[in-house]
């Protein structure tokens, strides 16, 4: 039986697999860009030049980057018998929704989402061991 724990946030996913008593940890970087808007009024004068911040383009690009990230995570866990998703932010919930929408077979093997703080690699391994212990 292969049990998997996925600690995930916007920057990375740490995937711990436990099979036949052996642990394996993989770390995937998300490659999701950070949004730093530039623009706004270029002058203090009334009616001066103004730049439009194109956040809709950024949000669309970010959505596709999330999907690419989630697909790479799914590739690492598709052989799992049990999956638990945990982490500090809403990225775990987005992954859970993506599994429900596009990968119902994996979603059926997924436990409810757990909240957890930022953890080191060893703490992630320990958390998964205790969860399945």
C-alpha positions in Angstrom: 0.0 0.0 0.0 1.4 3.4 -1.0 0.5 6.3 1.2 1.3 9.8 0.2 1.4 13.2 2.0 1.6 16.4 0.1 2.7 19.5 1.9 1.9 22.4 -0.5 2.0 26.1 -0.7 2.4 28.6 -3.6 6.2 28.2 -3.8 6.6 24.4 -3.6 5.2 21.0 -2.9 6.9 18.4 -0.7 5.6 14.9 -1.5 6.3 12.1 1.0 5.6 8.6 -0.2 5.5 5.7 2.3 5.6 2.2 0.7 6.6 -1.0 2.5 8.1 1.0 5.3 10.3 3.1 3.0 10.0 6.8 2.9 10.7 9.0 -0.1 10.6 12.8 -0.3 10.4 14.8 -3.5 10.3 18.5 -3.7 8.7 20.3 -6.7 9.1 24.0 -7.2 6.0 25.7 -8.5 7.5 28.3 -10.8 4.4 30.5 -10.1 5.3 34.2 -10.5 4.9 36.7 -7.8 2.7 39.7 -8.7 4.2 43.1 -8.2 2.0 45.7 -9.9 3.8 48.6 -11.5 1.9 51.6 -12.8 -0.6 54.1 -11.6 -0.2 57.8 -11.9 3.2 58.9 -13.3 2.8 62.5 -12.1 1.3 64.5 -9.3 -0.5 66.8 -11.8 -4.2 66.4 -12.3 -4.9 64.7 -15.6 -1.3 63.6 -16.0 -0.4 60.3 -17.7 -1.7 57.2 -16.1 -0.7 53.5 -16.7 -3.3 50.7 -16.4 -2.2 47.7 -14.4 -3.1 44.6 -16.4 -3.8 42.3 -13.5 -6.4 40.3 -15.5 -3.5 39.1 -17.7 -1.4 38.3 -14.7 -4.3 36.4 -13.0 -4.9 34.4 -16.1 -1.2 33.5 -16.4 -1.1 32.6 -12.7 -4.1 30.3 -13.2 -2.3 28.4 -15.9 0.9 28.2 -13.8 -1.2 26.7 -11.0 -2.6 24.1 -13.4 0.8 23.2 -14.6 2.1 22.9 -11.1 -0.9 20.7 -10.0 -0.4 18.5 -13.1 3.2 17.9 -12.1 2.1 17.0 -8.5 -0.5 14.6 -9.9 2.1 12.9 -12.0 4.0 12.1 -8.8 1.1 10.8 -6.8 -1.1 9.0 -9.3 0.0 5.5 -8.1 -0.9 6.3 -4.5 -3.6 4.3 -2.5 -4.1 7.1 0.0 -3.4 10.8 -0.2 -3.4 13.6 2.4 -2.9 17.2 1.4 -1.7 19.7 4.0 -0.1 23.1 4.2 -0.3 26.7 5.4 -2.2 28.4 2.7 -5.1 28.1 0.3 -3.0 26.2 -2.3 -4.0 22.9 -0.8 -7.7 23.7 -1.2 -7.0 24.7 -4.9 -5.2 21.4 -5.4 -8.1 19.5 -3.8 -10.6 21.3 -6.1 -8.5 20.5 -9.1 -8.4 16.8 -8.1 -12.2 16.8 -7.8 -12.6 18.5 -11.2 -10.1 16.7 -13.3 -8.9 13.6 -11.4 -11.9 12.1 -9.7 -10.1 8.7 -9.2 -7.4 10.5 -7.2 -9.9 12.7 -5.4 -11.7 9.5 -4.2 -8.4 8.4 -2.5 -7.8 11.8 -0.9 -8.4 12.5 2.8 -9.8 15.8 3.9 -7.3 18.7 3.8 -5.3 19.4 7.0 -3.8 22.8 8.0 -0.1 22.9 8.9 2.5 25.6 9.3 5.7 25.9 7.3 7.7 22.7 8.0 11.2 21.5 7.3 11.7 18.4 5.2 12.1 16.2 8.3 9.0 17.7 10.0 7.0 17.0 6.8 8.2 13.3 6.9 7.3 13.1 10.6 3.9 14.7 10.0 3.0 12.1 7.3 4.3 9.2 9.5 2.1 10.3 12.4 -0.9 10.8 10.1 -0.7 7.3 8.7 0.7 5.8 12.0 
